[in-house]
Amino acid sequence: MEEMQQMIAELSLTGDAFEKRYGRRKRLATLTLGCKVNQYETQALIERFQQSGFDHVPSEQMADVVLINTCTVTSMSDRKSRQFIRRARKLNPNAIVAVAGCYAQLSPEEVSRIEGVQVIAGTTERHRLVDAVQYARHDQKHPIVLVKPHEAGEIFEPLTVQETNDMTRAYVKIQDGCNQYCSYCIIPYARGPVRSRPSEAVINEIQKLVANGYQEVVLTGIHLASYGKEQGESEALIRLLTSIDQMTGLKRLRLGSLEPTLITADFTEKLMMLQSVCHHFHLSLQSGSNQVLRGMNRRYNTLQYRKAVELIRQYDPEAAITTDIIVGFPGETEAHFQETLDFVSDIQFSDIHVFRYSPREGTPAAAYPQQVEEPVKHERSQRLSHLAASMKEVYLKQLISREVMVLMEKPSAERPDMMEGHTSYYVRVVAPLDEALFQRIVRVKIHRTGTDSCEGNVV
């Protein structure tokens, strides 16, 4: 125990000096909650720690430093973040505990009251995190707090990734912040104003990922449709996508969640001409009722949404359109919910992520009257999920007897004799195991479909 405490006390030693004294590199464990942006940022921070002499180890192993990247999208996310912090301290009682992410940004005082936290970084100042961790001491009385309020005019914080745990698909963050202020969402307060990553930096990172063997990249951000908008550039995103398509040699470029207002005739025409862009579009809907959309402070109506889908399907009638829908928003009546069911049936999504509304303290909607009771939310969630499942089944069945191109990723978790991957439309496909095909795009003939995947043979 004394030896471990001495090691912790000497984390400020450089990587070489620490390794020379103790015969090993310093160890970093990480825990990540929340969205793909958080996952990307954790990987970027891991690489920074590795450059400073740390080895990244699984979260259940003993470590010198534990980094928890938190989420705050719901009150449940806050609670899970606190649980993760306490669990990390219990598993690694002698480690330096560092807390970053959205919950740390909004509630640094709450985090500082959790016993055993030495460093708090939020969603700002993360470039100082490694130095702060190496300066921290296990027995210090108060945590080092790097949290700085977001402000207008701030620039994109450069965090980059060259490798990920998934060797077939990489996420690249191109944008941070949100100016939309949907009435139910806390994220603009946690992430600050829109700021965009320079296109040269994005292209450079993707070129490195392609050189490292990645076949597919997913562009991610807090509000992708706002890329470049803070600089008054309405076409910045399509210019970036065109440059990636022409300059990186990437086989597949996948987009994260998009706003339907982005899908104009001009944007769609240019987008669908790009060879690498996957024809899977996640267009946030949230409700099929215009009255509910107004209460949510969404910036579109169902007519605009429908036109966006029609534009995409003009170029590819089989394009995969997926979405998010919140049920039980304050004031949502049965008639409003029926409007959502009818609209969903008209659009025929290939998949839907269904969420029950959860009041988030600090957002306008949390104080709205006519909060919907939990049993009603649950019942509506089940009805919408059932409809979504039936539409997905229809979408998958059209693939029977057809040949599709699949990026093979890994062995199947359910069947050890099979492997699995995804089409460019993000359909999960399983086929007989052949490890030589991992990280390759192969042709598969589909002969069977299930509830959430297809099965076939490589041809």
Backbone torsions as a table, in degrees:
resi	resn	phi	psi	omega
1	MET	NA	-45.1	179.4
2	GLU	-62.1	-38.6	179.5
3	GLU	-64.5	-41.9	178.6
4	MET	-63.1	-44.5	179.6
5	GLN	-63.2	-35.1	177.2
6	GLN	-66.2	-39.5	177.3
7	MET	-62.4	-44.7	-179.9
8	ILE	-61.6	-39.5	-179.2
9	ALA	-66.7	-18.8	-176.7
10	GLU	-113.3	28.9	175.1
11	LEU	-63.9	-20.3	179.8
12	SER	-71.2	-12.2	173.9
13	LEU	-59.9	143.9	175.3
14	THR	-62.3	161.4	-178.3
15	GLY	-54.5	-45.6	-178.6
16	ASP	-65.3	-42.5	-178.5
17	ALA	-67.0	-40.7	178.7
18	PHE	-63.4	-45.1	-178.6
19	GLU	-64.9	-37.5	179.6
20	LYS	-66.6	-38.7	-177.0
21	ARG	-76.7	-38.9	-171.6
22	TYR	-112.5	-1.1	175.1
23	GLY	74.2	16.5	176.7
24	ARG	-157.9	163.2	174.0
25	ARG	-81.3	159.3	174.1
26	LYS	-63.9	149.9	-175.2
27	ARG	-113.5	135.2	176.7
28	LEU	-120.5	129.4	171.4
29	ALA	-113.6	148.0	-178.8
30	THR	-132.0	149.9	173.2
31	LEU	-133.5	131.4	-175.2
32	THR	-127.7	130.3	172.9
33	LEU	-110.7	156.1	168.2
34	GLY	94.8	-149.2	-163.2
35	CYS	-82.6	178.3	178.5
36	LYS	-64.8	-30.1	176.4
37	VAL	-62.0	-44.7	177.6
38	ASN	-61.0	-41.9	-179.8
39	GLN	-63.5	-41.3	176.9
40	TYR	-61.4	-46.3	-176.7
41	GLU	-66.1	-35.6	175.1
42	THR	-61.1	-45.9	179.7
43	GLN	-62.0	-39.4	178.3
44	ALA	-63.3	-40.3	178.2
45	LEU	-68.9	-37.1	175.7
46	ILE	-56.8	-45.4	-178.3
47	GLU	-64.5	-35.5	176.5
48	ARG	-65.6	-41.8	177.2
49	PHE	-65.4	-39.7	179.1
50	GLN	-61.9	-38.1	177.6
51	GLN	-66.4	-18.7	179.5
52	SER	-101.5	14.8	172.5
53	GLY	99.1	19.2	179.0
54	PHE	-104.0	148.1	166.0
55	ASP	-101.1	137.1	176.8
56	HIS	-87.6	126.6	-177.5
57	VAL	-123.0	158.7	177.2
58	PRO	-58.5	151.0	-173.2
59	SER	-63.3	-23.1	-179.3
60	GLU	-83.6	-7.1	179.3
61	GLN	-89.2	159.7	176.3
62	MET	-66.8	137.7	-177.6
63	ALA	-140.2	159.4	175.6
64	ASP	-84.5	-29.5	179.4
65	VAL	-135.8	136.0	173.1
66	VAL	-119.5	124.8	178.7
67	LEU	-108.7	123.2	176.8
68	ILE	-111.1	119.2	178.1
69	ASN	-100.0	111.6	-165.7
70	THR	-96.4	166.4	178.3
71	CYS	-127.5	153.1	-179.8
72	THR	-138.5	18.4	-172.0
73	VAL	-62.7	-30.1	175.6
74	THR	-134.2	168.1	174.9
75	SER	-62.0	-34.0	175.9
76	MET	-63.1	-36.6	177.5
77	SER	-62.5	-41.3	176.4
78	ASP	-59.0	-45.4	-178.3
79	ARG	-64.1	-42.6	178.0
80	LYS	-63.9	-37.9	178.5
81	SER	-60.6	-45.4	178.3
82	ARG	-62.8	-39.9	178.9
83	GLN	-62.8	-42.3	179.4
84	PHE	-62.8	-40.3	-179.8
85	ILE	-63.8	-46.4	-179.0
86	ARG	-67.1	-37.5	178.0
87	ARG	-64.2	-40.7	179.0
88	ALA	-61.8	-42.4	178.3
89	ARG	-64.7	-38.2	-179.5
90	LYS	-67.7	-41.1	-178.9
91	LEU	-74.3	-29.9	-177.7
92	ASN	-130.5	72.4	-172.6
93	PRO	-63.7	-19.5	-178.3
94	ASN	-104.8	6.7	-176.2
95	ALA	-86.5	156.7	165.9
96	ILE	-77.7	125.5	-179.4
97	VAL	-105.1	122.3	178.3
98	ALA	-116.1	135.0	-177.6
99	VAL	-120.4	125.6	178.8
100	ALA	-128.1	-179.4	173.9
101	GLY	98.8	-173.5	-169.4
102	CYS	-67.3	-40.8	178.8
103	TYR	-64.1	-41.8	178.3
104	ALA	-64.3	-34.2	179.6
105	GLN	-67.6	-44.1	-176.2
106	LEU	-82.2	-29.2	-172.7
107	SER	-132.3	55.6	-178.9
108	PRO	-63.3	-28.9	179.0
109	GLU	-67.2	-41.5	177.2
110	GLU	-62.2	-44.0	-179.5
111	VAL	-63.1	-40.5	-177.6
112	SER	-66.5	-20.5	178.9
113	ARG	-83.3	-9.3	176.8
114	ILE	-79.0	124.6	-174.5
115	GLU	-61.6	133.3	172.4
116	GLY	93.4	10.4	176.2
117	VAL	-93.0	124.7	-177.5
118	GLN	-101.5	-28.6	-175.9
119	VAL	-138.0	136.4	177.2
120	ILE	-127.5	126.4	-173.9
121	ALA	-122.0	-18.1	178.3
122	GLY	61.4	-142.9	177.3
123	THR	-112.5	16.4	175.3
124	THR	-129.1	163.3	171.9
125	GLU	60.7	22.7	-177.3
126	ARG	-72.0	-16.2	175.6
127	HIS	-67.1	-15.4	178.4
128	ARG	-97.8	0.5	-170.7
129	LEU	-64.7	-45.3	-177.7
130	VAL	-61.0	-45.8	179.1
131	ASP	-62.3	-40.6	-179.5
132	ALA	-64.3	-41.3	178.9
133	VAL	-62.3	-40.7	-177.9
134	GLN	-75.3	-18.5	176.0
135	TYR	-87.0	-25.5	-175.0
136	ALA	-66.7	156.3	177.0
137	ARG	-126.9	146.9	-177.1
138	HIS	-63.7	-30.2	-174.8
139	ASP	-101.7	14.0	-179.4
140	GLN	-69.0	150.5	-173.9
141	LYS	-80.3	-31.6	-177.0
142	HIS	-131.7	145.7	-179.9
143	PRO	-70.7	153.8	169.6
144	ILE	-78.4	120.9	-176.2
145	VAL	-110.0	115.5	-179.1
146	LEU	-100.0	0.3	-174.5
147	VAL	-64.0	128.7	176.2
148	LYS	-126.5	133.6	-180.0
149	PRO	-59.6	142.7	174.6
150	HIS	-69.3	150.6	-179.5
151	GLU	-147.2	157.4	179.7
152	ALA	-61.0	141.2	176.2
153	GLY	89.0	-3.4	179.3
154	GLU	-69.5	156.5	-175.5
155	ILE	-103.0	165.5	178.9
156	PHE	-64.3	128.3	179.5
157	GLU	-78.5	120.9	-175.2
158	PRO	-73.3	106.6	171.6
159	LEU	-125.2	125.8	-175.2
160	THR	-125.7	156.5	-179.7
161	VAL	-130.5	136.5	175.5
162	GLN	-112.7	-23.3	178.0
163	GLU	-143.8	154.7	176.1
164	THR	-133.8	171.2	177.6
165	ASN	-67.2	-30.0	176.9
166	ASP	-90.3	110.5	-173.2
167	MET	-83.4	4.1	178.7
168	THR	-111.4	-29.9	-176.2
169	ARG	-130.4	127.1	179.6
170	ALA	-118.0	148.7	175.9
171	TYR	-104.0	136.8	178.6
172	VAL	-126.7	120.8	-179.1
173	LYS	-84.6	125.3	-177.7
174	ILE	-115.2	-6.9	-171.8
175	GLN	-158.5	151.1	176.5
176	ASP	-138.0	159.3	176.3
177	GLY	82.0	165.1	-178.5
178	CYS	-153.1	136.3	177.7
179	ASN	-109.3	10.2	-172.5
180	GLN	-78.5	-40.3	179.8
181	TYR	54.3	54.9	169.0
182	CYS	-58.4	143.6	-168.8
183	SER	-67.3	-17.0	-177.9
184	TYR	-100.7	-3.2	-165.3
185	CYS	-111.2	131.6	179.9
186	ILE	-92.1	-11.4	-169.3
187	ILE	-61.4	-38.3	176.9
188	PRO	-57.6	-30.1	178.7
189	TYR	-75.8	-31.7	-178.3
190	ALA	-84.7	-29.5	-173.8
191	ARG	-105.8	-15.0	176.9
192	GLY	81.3	-169.1	-175.8
193	PRO	-73.0	164.0	179.1
194	VAL	-63.3	131.8	168.8
195	ARG	-145.5	140.7	-171.0
196	SER	-112.5	147.0	179.2
197	ARG	-80.9	136.8	178.5
198	PRO	-55.6	137.9	-176.1
199	SER	-61.3	-34.1	179.5
200	GLU	-61.7	-38.9	179.5
201	ALA	-68.3	-38.4	178.2
202	VAL	-63.3	-48.8	-178.7
203	ILE	-62.7	-41.9	178.9
204	ASN	-60.9	-42.8	180.0
205	GLU	-65.9	-42.3	-179.8
206	ILE	-66.1	-38.5	176.8
207	GLN	-59.9	-40.2	177.7
208	LYS	-66.7	-40.1	178.2
209	LEU	-63.9	-42.4	177.7
210	VAL	-62.6	-41.3	178.0
211	ALA	-63.6	-28.1	178.3
212	ASN	-86.7	4.9	172.0
213	GLY	103.6	3.6	-178.5
214	TYR	-75.6	135.8	179.6
215	GLN	-96.3	-25.0	-173.0
216	GLU	-136.4	138.5	176.4
217	VAL	-127.2	136.8	175.2
218	VAL	-108.9	120.5	176.0
219	LEU	-80.6	131.1	-176.1
220	THR	-134.5	160.7	178.9
221	GLY	-179.7	176.5	179.0
222	ILE	-75.1	-37.1	177.7
223	HIS	-149.6	84.5	-172.9
224	LEU	-55.3	-35.9	-176.4
225	ALA	-63.9	-16.5	-179.6
226	SER	-91.0	4.7	-177.7
227	TYR	-56.3	123.4	178.1
228	GLY	82.2	-8.4	-174.6
229	LYS	-66.7	-30.8	-179.0
230	GLU	-67.4	-16.6	177.0
231	GLN	-101.8	10.2	178.4
232	GLY	73.5	20.9	-177.2
233	GLU	-103.3	104.7	-176.6
234	SER	-76.5	-20.2	-177.7
235	GLU	-112.8	19.1	-176.5
236	ALA	-62.7	-39.4	-176.4
237	LEU	-67.5	-46.6	-178.3
238	ILE	-67.2	-32.2	175.6
239	ARG	-65.7	-40.5	177.9
240	LEU	-63.2	-46.3	-179.5
241	LEU	-60.9	-40.1	179.1
242	THR	-64.8	-41.3	179.3
243	SER	-65.2	-41.6	177.9
244	ILE	-61.2	-45.1	-178.3
245	ASP	-61.5	-37.2	-173.1
246	GLN	-92.3	-21.8	-167.6
247	MET	-115.6	-9.6	-170.4
248	THR	-109.8	-19.3	-174.8
249	GLY	75.1	13.5	-179.5
250	LEU	-69.5	137.3	179.5
251	LYS	-78.0	-42.6	-176.7
252	ARG	-133.3	129.1	175.5
253	LEU	-118.6	117.5	-177.3
254	ARG	-112.9	140.6	-179.0
255	LEU	-100.8	143.4	173.2
256	GLY	-75.1	-159.3	-175.7
257	SER	-64.3	134.2	-179.3
258	LEU	-120.2	156.7	174.0
259	GLU	-91.3	140.8	179.1
260	PRO	-61.8	-26.2	179.1
261	THR	-66.6	-18.6	177.7
262	LEU	-72.1	-26.6	-170.3
263	ILE	-84.7	78.6	173.6
264	THR	-91.6	170.4	179.4
265	ALA	-61.2	-43.7	-178.3
266	ASP	-66.9	-45.2	179.9
267	PHE	-61.6	-44.4	-176.2
268	THR	-66.2	-41.0	178.7
269	GLU	-60.6	-45.8	179.9
270	LYS	-67.9	-39.4	-178.6
271	LEU	-63.3	-46.6	-173.5
272	MET	-74.1	-7.7	174.9
273	MET	-83.6	-14.2	-175.8
274	LEU	-80.3	126.7	-172.9
275	GLN	-68.5	-32.7	-173.7
276	SER	-86.0	-16.1	-174.3
277	VAL	-70.9	126.5	177.7
278	CYS	-75.6	138.7	-179.0
279	HIS	-87.3	51.2	172.3
280	HIS	-123.8	116.0	-174.0
281	PHE	-123.1	119.9	178.3
282	HIS	-96.1	100.7	-178.5
283	LEU	-103.6	112.6	-177.7
284	SER	-63.0	128.0	176.6
285	LEU	-108.5	-58.3	178.9
286	GLN	77.7	-37.4	175.2
287	SER	-161.6	148.4	174.5
288	GLY	-95.8	10.3	178.2
289	SER	-108.4	124.0	179.6
290	ASN	-63.0	-34.2	179.2
291	GLN	-66.5	-41.7	178.1
292	VAL	-66.9	-40.1	178.0
293	LEU	-59.3	-39.4	177.0
294	ARG	-64.4	-41.7	177.5
295	GLY	-63.9	-30.7	177.5
296	MET	-77.8	-12.0	-174.4
297	ASN	63.7	36.2	171.6
298	ARG	-77.3	151.4	-170.2
299	ARG	-100.2	28.7	-179.3
300	TYR	-152.2	169.6	173.2
301	ASN	-123.9	179.0	-174.3
302	THR	-68.1	-29.2	177.5
303	LEU	-65.2	-43.6	177.4
304	GLN	-63.6	-39.6	179.2
305	TYR	-62.9	-46.6	-179.0
306	ARG	-60.1	-40.9	179.2
307	LYS	-64.3	-36.1	177.8
308	ALA	-63.3	-44.6	178.7
309	VAL	-63.7	-42.4	180.0
310	GLU	-62.7	-38.8	177.7
311	LEU	-60.0	-45.6	179.5
312	ILE	-62.8	-44.6	-175.9
313	ARG	-74.6	-13.6	171.4
314	GLN	-63.3	-34.6	-178.6
315	TYR	-91.3	-31.1	179.6
316	ASP	-148.7	96.4	-178.1
317	PRO	-59.4	-21.4	-177.8
318	GLU	-101.0	9.9	179.1
319	ALA	-54.8	140.1	178.6
320	ALA	-81.3	118.9	176.8
321	ILE	-111.7	115.4	177.4
322	THR	-117.6	164.5	-174.9
323	THR	-157.3	172.0	171.2
324	ASP	-114.1	140.6	175.0
325	ILE	-136.3	134.2	175.6
326	ILE	-102.1	126.7	175.5
327	VAL	-106.5	150.8	176.8
328	GLY	79.4	25.1	174.9
329	PHE	-64.6	147.6	-178.4
330	PRO	-50.6	129.8	179.3
331	GLY	87.4	-4.7	179.2
332	GLU	-70.7	114.8	177.4
333	THR	-89.8	174.4	176.1
334	GLU	-62.2	-36.0	178.2
335	ALA	-65.4	-40.1	176.6
336	HIS	-62.8	-43.2	-179.1
337	PHE	-65.4	-36.5	177.6
338	GLN	-64.5	-34.3	175.0
339	GLU	-60.5	-39.6	177.5
340	THR	-64.0	-46.1	179.3
341	LEU	-59.9	-43.6	-179.5
342	ASP	-65.0	-43.3	-178.7
343	PHE	-64.8	-43.7	178.6
344	VAL	-59.6	-42.6	179.5
345	SER	-63.5	-37.2	178.7
346	ASP	-67.3	-42.7	-176.3
347	ILE	-72.2	-37.7	-176.7
348	GLN	60.7	71.1	177.0
349	PHE	-69.3	154.2	174.1
350	SER	-85.3	-20.0	175.4
351	ASP	-165.7	151.1	179.0
352	ILE	-135.9	133.6	170.1
353	HIS	-95.3	115.6	-175.6
354	VAL	-101.1	129.1	179.3
355	PHE	-125.6	140.4	170.7
356	ARG	-87.5	133.0	-179.2
357	TYR	-58.5	133.8	177.8
358	SER	-127.2	118.1	-179.3
359	PRO	-58.9	131.6	178.5
360	ARG	-113.8	112.9	179.5
361	GLU	-54.9	135.0	-178.8
362	GLY	100.1	-6.9	177.0
363	THR	-107.5	151.5	179.9
364	PRO	-56.9	-40.4	-174.3
365	ALA	-64.2	-25.1	179.8
366	ALA	-64.0	-24.2	-179.8
367	ALA	-100.1	2.1	179.8
368	TYR	-66.0	146.5	172.0
369	PRO	-73.3	176.1	176.9
370	GLN	58.8	45.8	173.1
371	GLN	-65.3	135.4	-176.7
372	VAL	-81.4	136.7	-178.2
373	GLU	-69.9	149.2	-176.0
374	GLU	-57.9	-44.0	178.7
375	PRO	-59.2	-34.0	178.3
376	VAL	-69.1	-43.3	176.8
377	LYS	-58.2	-45.3	-178.1
378	HIS	-61.8	-44.6	-178.1
379	GLU	-65.6	-41.0	178.9
380	ARG	-67.9	-37.6	177.4
381	SER	-60.5	-43.1	179.8
382	GLN	-64.4	-42.6	-179.6
383	ARG	-64.2	-44.3	-179.7
384	LEU	-68.6	-38.7	179.1
385	SER	-63.7	-37.7	178.2
386	HIS	-64.7	-43.3	178.1
387	LEU	-63.5	-42.4	179.6
388	ALA	-60.9	-42.2	-179.2
389	ALA	-63.6	-39.1	180.0
390	SER	-67.4	-36.7	177.9
391	MET	-69.2	-38.2	178.2
392	LYS	-64.4	-38.6	178.8
393	GLU	-61.6	-41.6	178.0
394	VAL	-63.9	-43.4	-178.9
395	TYR	-62.0	-40.5	-179.0
396	LEU	-71.6	-38.1	-175.0
397	LYS	-64.1	-25.6	178.7
398	GLN	-65.4	-14.5	-177.4
399	LEU	-87.6	-10.5	-178.7
400	ILE	-59.4	132.8	-179.4
401	SER	74.3	6.6	178.1
402	ARG	-104.7	159.9	177.3
403	GLU	-102.2	132.3	-178.2
404	VAL	-129.8	154.1	178.2
405	MET	-94.2	125.5	-172.7
406	VAL	-123.6	130.7	171.0
407	LEU	-85.5	106.4	-176.4
408	MET	-76.0	129.4	-169.0
409	GLU	-112.8	-45.8	-170.6
410	LYS	-166.4	169.0	172.8
411	PRO	-64.3	149.5	177.6
412	SER	-69.2	134.3	179.7
413	ALA	-69.7	-30.9	-176.4
414	GLU	-86.8	-29.9	-174.5
415	ARG	-132.8	107.7	-174.7
416	PRO	-64.7	-16.6	179.2
417	ASP	-91.1	6.1	-176.6
418	MET	-124.9	160.3	173.7
419	MET	-123.6	166.0	-177.1
420	GLU	-141.0	156.5	176.8
421	GLY	-163.1	-168.8	-177.3
422	HIS	-131.8	146.8	171.1
423	THR	-77.5	173.9	176.6
424	SER	-66.6	-19.7	176.6
425	TYR	-85.8	5.8	-179.1
426	TYR	63.1	39.3	170.7
427	VAL	-92.7	127.4	178.4
428	ARG	-76.4	130.2	-177.4
429	VAL	-128.8	134.3	174.1
430	VAL	-113.5	147.3	-178.8
431	ALA	-150.3	163.7	179.2
432	PRO	-54.8	139.7	-173.1
433	LEU	-63.5	131.2	171.7
434	ASP	-150.8	96.8	-173.5
435	GLU	-62.2	-21.3	178.4
436	ALA	-66.9	-15.5	-177.6
437	LEU	-95.2	-3.7	178.5
438	PHE	-61.0	141.4	-179.4
439	GLN	67.6	19.2	176.0
440	ARG	-121.3	151.0	174.7
441	ILE	-94.5	118.8	-173.9
442	VAL	-126.9	160.9	179.8
443	ARG	-91.6	130.3	-178.8
444	VAL	-128.4	131.6	174.2
445	LYS	-93.8	123.3	-175.6
446	ILE	-83.1	131.5	177.6
447	HIS	-124.9	-5.3	-178.2
448	ARG	-157.3	147.8	174.7
449	THR	-127.3	151.1	175.4
450	GLY	-116.9	-156.5	-177.5
451	THR	-76.9	-27.9	-178.2
452	ASP	-140.6	14.4	-179.0
453	SER	-159.1	169.6	175.0
454	CYS	-118.1	157.4	176.4
455	GLU	-126.3	140.3	179.1
456	GLY	-161.2	-169.0	179.9
457	ASN	-124.9	142.1	177.1
458	VAL	-68.0	134.2	-179.1
459	VAL	-121.5	NA	NA
